[in-house]
Amino acid sequence: MSNYKDLIKANGPASTMNGDTNNCAVLALSAAFEIPYDEANDFALKNWRRVRRKGICVDALIKSLCQKELFGKKIIEKSNKNKYIYKTTGKVVECSFQLGNFAKKMNEGTYYVVVKNHATVVKNGVIMDNTIPGRIIKYVWEIK
């Protein structure tokens, strides 16, 4: 697909996407779970207390993605931490992933990612929207 929204439209009906704003969590839900945008939007309205053209309740999103399954797909919570060896001391250091580094490291699979005030999808190492790669990951789930 040429872009994020084309991928989402290929999943099925997306009539409620026209003119919608502040819908990154819904776009990510549709793309990650490969479900129609309209279905993802209905889910967000009912379960994430979404109001059209407004954001969602992040706590509700976290609660639903911490289930083991959703829309017939398995959900695996992943760590947002990156471990690496510090060159000068040789010690293992742990810090939160930046989105771009996460995409490079997790170059296979589909991941629903939450950064501050935004949700996106990393699919086979590609960040599916125009999110700045330097943003720090707060939560991440693998979708299988």
N, C-alpha and C positions, 0 to 999 in steps of 0.2 A: 504494500500500500504506500501511497505517496506521503501521507501524513496521518497523524493521530486521529483526526476526525473522520478521514476516509476509512480507516480501520474500524472505527466505531460504527459508522454507517453500514459497513459490510456485515455487521453482526445482526442487523435487522432494523425494525422501525425506530426512527429517531425524530419523530415529529415534535416532541417536546424540547428538543435541543435548540431549535430555531429561536433566536432572541434571548436564550437563557444566559445568565452570567453567574459568576461565583459558583460554578458547577464542576470544579476540578475533581472533587471526590466522586461525583457521578460518572464523569468521563473515565476516570481511572477504574471504577467498578465495572463499567461496560467493557473496557479494553482488557482488563486483567482476567475477568471471568468469561469473556467472549459471549456476552449476553446483549440483547438489544438495549439501546440507550433508554427507551421508554420503560422497559422493565427495571433497569438500574435506577431510574429516576423515581418510579413508584416505590421501590424498596427504600430509597433514601428518604422519601416523604414519610413513609410509615415507620421506619425503624431508626432513622438518624435525625428525626425532627427537622427535616429540611423544609425551607420555604423557598419557593421559586425565586431565583435571582439573589438568593442569600446563601450563606454557607450552611454547614451542618454542625451537629453536636459531635465533637471529636470523641468524647467519652463513649457515645453510642456507637460510633464507627469502630473504636477499639474493641468494645464488647462483642460486636458481631463478627469481627475478624479474628477474635481469639477463640471462636468456635473451631471445631476440627473440620467442618465441612460447610460449604455454602454454594448454592446453585449447582450442586452435584460435583463440585471440585473440592479437593483436599486443600486445607490451609495449614501451613507450617509457619509458626512464628520464628523469626530469625533475629539474631543479635544485630544491633545497630553499631556494634563495636568492631573496630579493625585492630588487629594485633600485628605488630611488626618489630623487627630487631633494630634498636637504636645503634647507629653505626659506631659512635665513639665509645660507648660503654659495653655494647654487646647485650644489653638487657632488653627484655621483651617489654614493649610499651603498648598500652591499650588506649585508644581514643575513638570518639565517634566517627563513623564514616562520613566523608563528603560524598555527595551524590555521584559525581563523576568517577571517583575512585571505586565506589561500590559497583557501578556499571561495568567498569573494566574488569574487576575481580569476579563478578557474577555474570559471566558472559554467556551463560546458558540458563534457560528457564524464564519464568514470568514472576515478577515481584511487584506487589502493591506497596508503595513507599509513601510515608508521610514525613514531610519536612515542616518547618514552621509556617503555618498559614497556607499550606498547599499539599495536595496529594497528586501523585503521578504513578506511572508504571515504567518499570525497567524490563524490557523484553529482549532476551538474548543479547544483553550488553548495550542495548540502545535505550536512552531516556526518551520516552514517547512524546514528550512535549517540549516546550522551549524553556524549561526550568533551568536556572543557573546551576551548572555542575558543582560549584563550590558550596552549595547549601548543605547544611548538616542534617543528616537523617535522624529523625526522632523514633520512628517505628517502621518496621518492615516485615512483610509476610510473603512467603513463597506460595504461589498458587499452582497446584498440579492437577 
